Amino acid sequence: MIKDAFYRTGHPSPLVGVSPLSWVNEVLHYLGAGTSADHCLSEAKQAGFQGVELSRIFPREPGALKQLLAQHQLQLISGWHDGFLTERSVEQEMDAVHNHASLLQENGAKVMVYGECGWMADNALDIPLHARRLLPDTQVKAYAERLSAFADALCNQYGLRLAYHHHLMMVAETLPEIRALLSACSPSVGLLLDTGHATAAGFSYTQLIEEFADRICHIHLKDVRLDRLQQVRASGMTFNEAVLSGMFTVPGDGGIDFRPLAEFIARSGYQGWMVVEAEQDPVKAPPLETVTRAQRYVAQRILSANA
């Protein structure tokens, strides 16, 4: 069993960070175009956050990134890695991740977010959600073995815990898919609990807490506007269209009940990062105002149960 030291910080309560997705989109580059790293980080600090996840607008040279974060008194939480272990060998994936993992390691991150980008349909984020390409059941075991070996190597070489991101349009979207994959993986494969992606995939995030609490090493606090979700599913929208429609939002602005998460935090003693994340159009949802409201919501509605 992987022990708490890989993702717990020693602080008396979880650390709260924010994703730069409220300022700039990682896929739809015109959302937030022209926003500088300094602007994003200064507003993240002003809103009361302790850290940020990596963004395409941040430096990729470890020393430059460390200096920039220090100027704003923020920590580097983690960073998303485009994984292709459905197609690559462990050795190939380790080669592909080297620069990214080194950047995280040298800037003090303890977890790396892993998103499986292999086995996706062409232009997967621009096809209807119901048209997702499914990984055959017969391939899950071998994929889980490669993922487990990669997680071990990542920890041994870089001191990073792998946080597997269940995600719309990827190979582990639904609860049965997540359950089948994690059940076949070694304990070195941690789970990123994303409240918004669980809800949008049609199940409650509480089921992941009930079944995989010991694996949860990272949390994305994303809310969902349930009326928009219904429209997205009914009309056959794509993932990117769903984002542009405002389906995702920050905690407190949608229909997700975060009380069970607050109870989990208090009961389990979880001390990893909780990251406010919402893929929204920054013109429609001004970042500073939006994430400041979210920070207060997390403090009052989630962390208060931990006081």
C-alpha positions as CSV (number, residue, x, y, z in Angstrom):
1,M,0.0,0.0,0.0
2,I,1.3,3.5,-0.9
3,K,1.5,5.5,2.3
4,D,0.2,9.0,3.0
5,A,3.6,10.6,2.7
6,F,3.3,10.5,-1.1
7,Y,0.5,13.0,-1.1
8,R,-0.1,14.4,2.3
9,T,1.7,17.6,3.2
10,G,1.7,17.5,7.0
11,H,-0.6,20.5,7.2
12,P,-3.6,20.3,9.6
13,S,-6.1,20.7,6.7
14,P,-6.1,20.4,2.9
15,L,-4.4,23.1,0.9
16,V,-6.7,24.9,-1.5
17,G,-5.5,25.9,-5.0
18,V,-6.9,27.0,-8.3
19,S,-6.5,25.9,-11.9
20,P,-5.6,28.6,-14.5
21,L,-8.5,27.2,-16.6
22,S,-10.6,30.1,-15.2
23,W,-8.2,32.5,-17.0
24,V,-7.0,30.5,-20.1
25,N,-8.3,27.4,-21.8
26,E,-5.7,24.7,-22.6
27,V,-7.5,23.5,-25.7
28,L,-9.6,26.5,-26.9
29,H,-6.7,29.0,-27.0
30,Y,-8.9,31.9,-27.9
31,L,-10.5,31.7,-24.5
32,G,-8.3,34.1,-22.4
33,A,-6.0,34.9,-25.3
34,G,-3.5,37.5,-24.3
35,T,-3.7,36.7,-20.6
36,S,-0.2,36.8,-19.1
37,A,1.1,34.4,-16.4
38,D,1.7,37.4,-14.1
39,H,-1.9,38.5,-14.4
40,C,-3.2,35.0,-13.7
41,L,-1.0,34.4,-10.7
42,S,-1.5,37.8,-9.2
43,E,-5.3,37.3,-9.3
44,A,-5.0,33.7,-7.9
45,K,-3.0,35.1,-5.0
46,Q,-5.4,38.0,-4.5
47,A,-8.3,35.6,-4.4
48,G,-6.7,33.8,-1.4
49,F,-5.3,30.6,-3.0
50,Q,-2.1,28.9,-1.9
51,G,-1.1,27.3,-5.1
52,V,-1.8,26.8,-8.8
53,E,-1.7,23.9,-11.3
54,L,0.5,24.2,-14.4
55,S,-0.7,26.2,-17.4
56,R,0.5,26.5,-21.0
57,I,1.1,30.2,-20.3
58,F,3.7,29.4,-17.6
59,P,7.5,29.0,-18.2
60,R,8.7,25.4,-18.8
61,E,12.2,26.1,-17.6
62,P,12.2,24.9,-13.9
63,G,14.2,27.9,-12.6
64,A,12.1,30.5,-14.4
65,L,8.9,28.9,-13.1
66,K,10.2,28.7,-9.6
67,Q,11.1,32.4,-9.6
68,L,7.8,33.4,-11.1
69,L,5.8,31.4,-8.5
70,A,8.0,32.8,-5.7
71,Q,7.2,36.4,-6.8
72,H,3.5,35.6,-6.2
73,Q,4.0,33.5,-3.1
74,L,2.3,30.5,-4.7
75,Q,3.1,26.8,-4.8
76,L,3.0,24.6,-7.8
77,I,0.4,22.0,-7.2
78,S,0.6,19.6,-10.1
79,G,0.4,19.5,-13.9
80,W,-1.6,17.5,-16.5
81,H,0.3,15.0,-18.5
82,D,-1.1,13.7,-21.9
83,G,-0.6,10.0,-21.4
84,F,-0.7,7.4,-24.1
85,L,-0.2,4.1,-22.3
86,T,-3.1,2.6,-24.3
87,E,-0.6,2.7,-27.1
88,R,2.9,3.3,-25.7
89,S,5.2,1.1,-23.7
90,V,6.2,2.1,-20.1
91,E,9.7,3.0,-21.4
92,Q,8.2,5.2,-24.2
93,E,5.9,6.9,-21.7
94,M,8.8,7.6,-19.3
95,D,10.8,9.2,-22.1
96,A,7.8,11.3,-23.0
97,V,7.1,12.5,-19.4
98,H,10.7,13.3,-18.5
99,N,10.7,17.1,-19.0
100,H,7.3,17.5,-17.5
101,A,8.0,15.4,-14.5
102,S,11.3,17.1,-13.9
103,L,9.6,20.5,-14.0
104,L,7.1,19.3,-11.4
105,Q,9.7,17.7,-9.2
106,E,12.0,20.7,-9.2
107,N,9.1,23.0,-8.3
108,G,8.0,20.9,-5.3
109,A,4.9,19.2,-6.7
110,K,4.0,15.8,-5.1
111,V,1.5,14.5,-7.6
112,M,1.2,14.4,-11.4
113,V,-2.2,14.5,-13.1
114,Y,-2.4,11.7,-15.7
115,G,-5.0,12.0,-18.5
116,E,-5.2,9.1,-20.9
117,C,-5.2,10.7,-24.4
118,G,-4.7,7.4,-26.2
119,W,-7.5,5.4,-27.7
120,M,-9.6,8.6,-28.2
121,A,-11.4,9.2,-31.5
122,D,-10.0,11.8,-33.9
123,N,-10.9,15.3,-32.7
124,A,-12.6,13.7,-29.7
125,L,-13.5,16.9,-28.0
126,D,-15.3,18.0,-31.1
127,I,-17.6,15.0,-31.6
128,P,-20.8,14.4,-29.7
129,L,-20.3,13.1,-26.1
130,H,-22.2,9.9,-26.9
131,A,-19.8,9.1,-29.8
132,R,-16.8,8.4,-27.5
133,R,-14.5,5.6,-28.5
134,L,-14.6,2.8,-25.9
135,L,-11.6,0.8,-24.8
136,P,-12.4,-3.0,-25.2
137,D,-12.7,-4.9,-22.0
138,T,-10.1,-7.3,-23.2
139,Q,-7.5,-4.5,-23.2
140,V,-8.1,-3.2,-19.7
141,K,-5.9,-5.7,-17.9
142,A,-2.8,-5.0,-20.0
143,Y,-3.4,-1.3,-19.9
144,A,-3.7,-1.4,-16.1
145,E,-0.4,-3.3,-15.9
146,R,1.4,-0.7,-18.0
147,L,-0.2,2.1,-16.0
148,S,0.8,0.5,-12.7
149,A,4.4,0.1,-13.9
150,F,4.5,3.6,-15.1
151,A,3.2,4.9,-11.7
152,D,5.9,3.0,-9.9
153,A,8.6,4.4,-12.2
154,L,7.3,7.9,-11.8
155,C,7.4,7.6,-8.1
156,N,10.8,6.0,-8.0
157,Q,12.5,8.4,-10.4
158,Y,10.7,11.7,-9.6
159,G,9.0,11.3,-6.3
160,L,5.6,12.0,-7.9
161,R,2.3,10.1,-7.2
162,L,0.3,9.5,-10.3
163,A,-3.2,10.9,-9.9
164,Y,-5.4,9.3,-12.6
165,H,-8.0,11.7,-14.0
166,H,-11.3,10.1,-14.9
167,H,-12.5,12.4,-17.7
168,L,-15.3,12.8,-20.3
169,M,-14.4,11.4,-23.7
170,M,-11.4,9.4,-22.3
171,V,-11.1,5.7,-21.6
172,A,-12.3,5.9,-18.0
173,E,-15.4,8.1,-18.0
174,T,-18.2,6.1,-16.4
175,L,-18.2,4.5,-12.9
176,P,-18.0,0.9,-14.3
177,E,-15.0,1.9,-16.4
178,I,-13.2,3.6,-13.5
179,R,-14.0,0.7,-11.2
180,A,-12.7,-1.9,-13.7
181,L,-9.5,0.0,-14.3
182,L,-8.6,0.8,-10.7
183,S,-9.4,-2.7,-9.6
184,A,-6.9,-4.0,-12.1
185,C,-4.2,-1.4,-11.1
186,S,-1.7,-1.6,-8.3
187,P,-2.1,0.8,-5.3
188,S,0.6,3.0,-6.8
189,V,-2.0,4.4,-9.2
190,G,-3.8,7.1,-7.3
191,L,-7.2,8.7,-8.1
192,L,-7.9,12.3,-8.9
193,L,-11.5,12.8,-7.7
194,D,-13.2,15.3,-10.1
195,T,-16.6,16.2,-8.8
196,G,-17.7,17.8,-12.1
197,H,-16.6,15.0,-14.4
198,A,-18.3,12.4,-12.3
199,T,-21.6,14.3,-12.3
200,A,-21.3,15.0,-16.1
201,A,-20.6,11.3,-16.7
202,G,-23.9,10.4,-14.9
203,F,-22.9,9.2,-11.4
204,S,-22.3,10.8,-8.0
205,Y,-18.7,11.5,-7.0
206,T,-19.7,10.0,-3.6
207,Q,-19.5,6.6,-5.2
208,L,-15.8,7.1,-5.8
209,I,-15.3,8.1,-2.2
210,E,-17.2,5.0,-1.0
211,E,-15.2,2.6,-3.2
212,F,-11.8,4.3,-3.6
213,A,-11.2,6.6,-0.7
214,D,-7.7,5.1,-0.1
215,R,-6.6,6.0,-3.6
216,I,-7.8,9.7,-3.6
217,C,-4.6,11.8,-3.8
218,H,-5.9,14.9,-5.6
219,I,-9.3,16.6,-5.8
220,H,-10.7,18.9,-8.5
221,L,-13.6,21.0,-7.2
222,K,-15.7,21.5,-10.3
223,D,-19.4,22.3,-10.3
224,V,-22.0,21.5,-13.0
225,R,-25.0,23.5,-14.0
226,L,-27.5,20.6,-14.2
227,D,-29.9,22.2,-16.6
228,R,-27.0,22.8,-19.0
229,L,-25.9,19.2,-18.6
230,Q,-29.3,18.0,-19.5
231,Q,-29.3,20.2,-22.6
232,V,-25.8,19.1,-23.6
233,R,-26.8,15.4,-23.4
234,A,-30.2,15.9,-25.1
235,S,-28.8,17.9,-28.0
236,G,-25.8,15.8,-28.7
237,M,-23.2,18.5,-28.0
238,T,-19.5,18.0,-28.1
239,F,-17.2,18.4,-25.1
240,N,-16.0,21.8,-26.3
241,E,-19.5,22.9,-27.0
242,A,-20.5,21.9,-23.5
243,V,-17.6,24.0,-22.1
244,L,-18.7,27.0,-24.2
245,S,-22.3,26.5,-23.1
246,G,-21.3,27.0,-19.5
247,M,-21.9,23.4,-18.3
248,F,-19.0,23.6,-15.9
249,T,-18.6,26.2,-13.2
250,V,-16.9,26.8,-9.9
251,P,-18.1,25.2,-6.6
252,G,-21.3,26.9,-5.4
253,D,-22.5,28.1,-8.8
254,G,-24.0,24.8,-9.9
255,G,-26.1,21.9,-8.6
256,I,-23.5,19.6,-7.0
257,D,-23.9,18.9,-3.3
258,F,-20.5,19.3,-1.7
259,R,-21.5,18.3,1.8
260,P,-20.4,14.6,1.4
261,L,-17.0,15.8,0.3
262,A,-16.7,18.0,3.4
263,E,-17.6,15.0,5.5
264,F,-15.0,12.9,3.7
265,I,-12.3,15.6,4.3
266,A,-13.2,15.8,8.0
267,R,-13.5,12.0,8.5
268,S,-10.5,10.9,6.5
269,G,-8.0,13.6,7.4
270,Y,-7.2,14.1,3.8
271,Q,-4.4,16.7,3.5
272,G,-3.7,16.8,-0.2
273,W,-4.7,19.6,-2.5
274,M,-8.2,20.6,-3.4
275,V,-8.2,22.6,-6.7
276,V,-11.0,24.9,-7.8
277,E,-11.4,24.3,-11.5
278,A,-13.9,25.4,-14.0
279,E,-13.6,25.5,-17.8
280,Q,-15.5,28.7,-18.6
281,D,-15.3,31.6,-20.9
282,P,-13.4,34.3,-18.9
283,V,-15.4,37.0,-20.7
284,K,-18.6,35.6,-19.3
285,A,-17.2,34.5,-16.0
286,P,-14.6,37.2,-15.0
287,P,-11.8,35.1,-13.3
288,L,-11.0,37.2,-10.2
289,E,-14.6,37.6,-9.2
290,T,-15.5,34.0,-10.0
291,V,-12.6,32.3,-8.2
292,T,-12.8,34.6,-5.2
293,R,-16.4,33.6,-4.7
294,A,-15.3,30.0,-5.1
295,Q,-12.5,30.3,-2.6
296,R,-15.0,31.7,0.0
297,Y,-17.4,28.9,-0.7
298,V,-14.7,26.2,-0.2
299,A,-13.6,27.8,3.1
300,Q,-17.2,28.1,4.4
301,R,-18.9,25.0,3.1
302,I,-16.1,22.4,2.8
303,L,-13.3,23.3,5.1
304,S,-15.5,24.5,7.9
305,A,-16.4,20.9,8.6
306,N,-12.7,20.3,9.1
307,A,-12.3,23.0,11.7
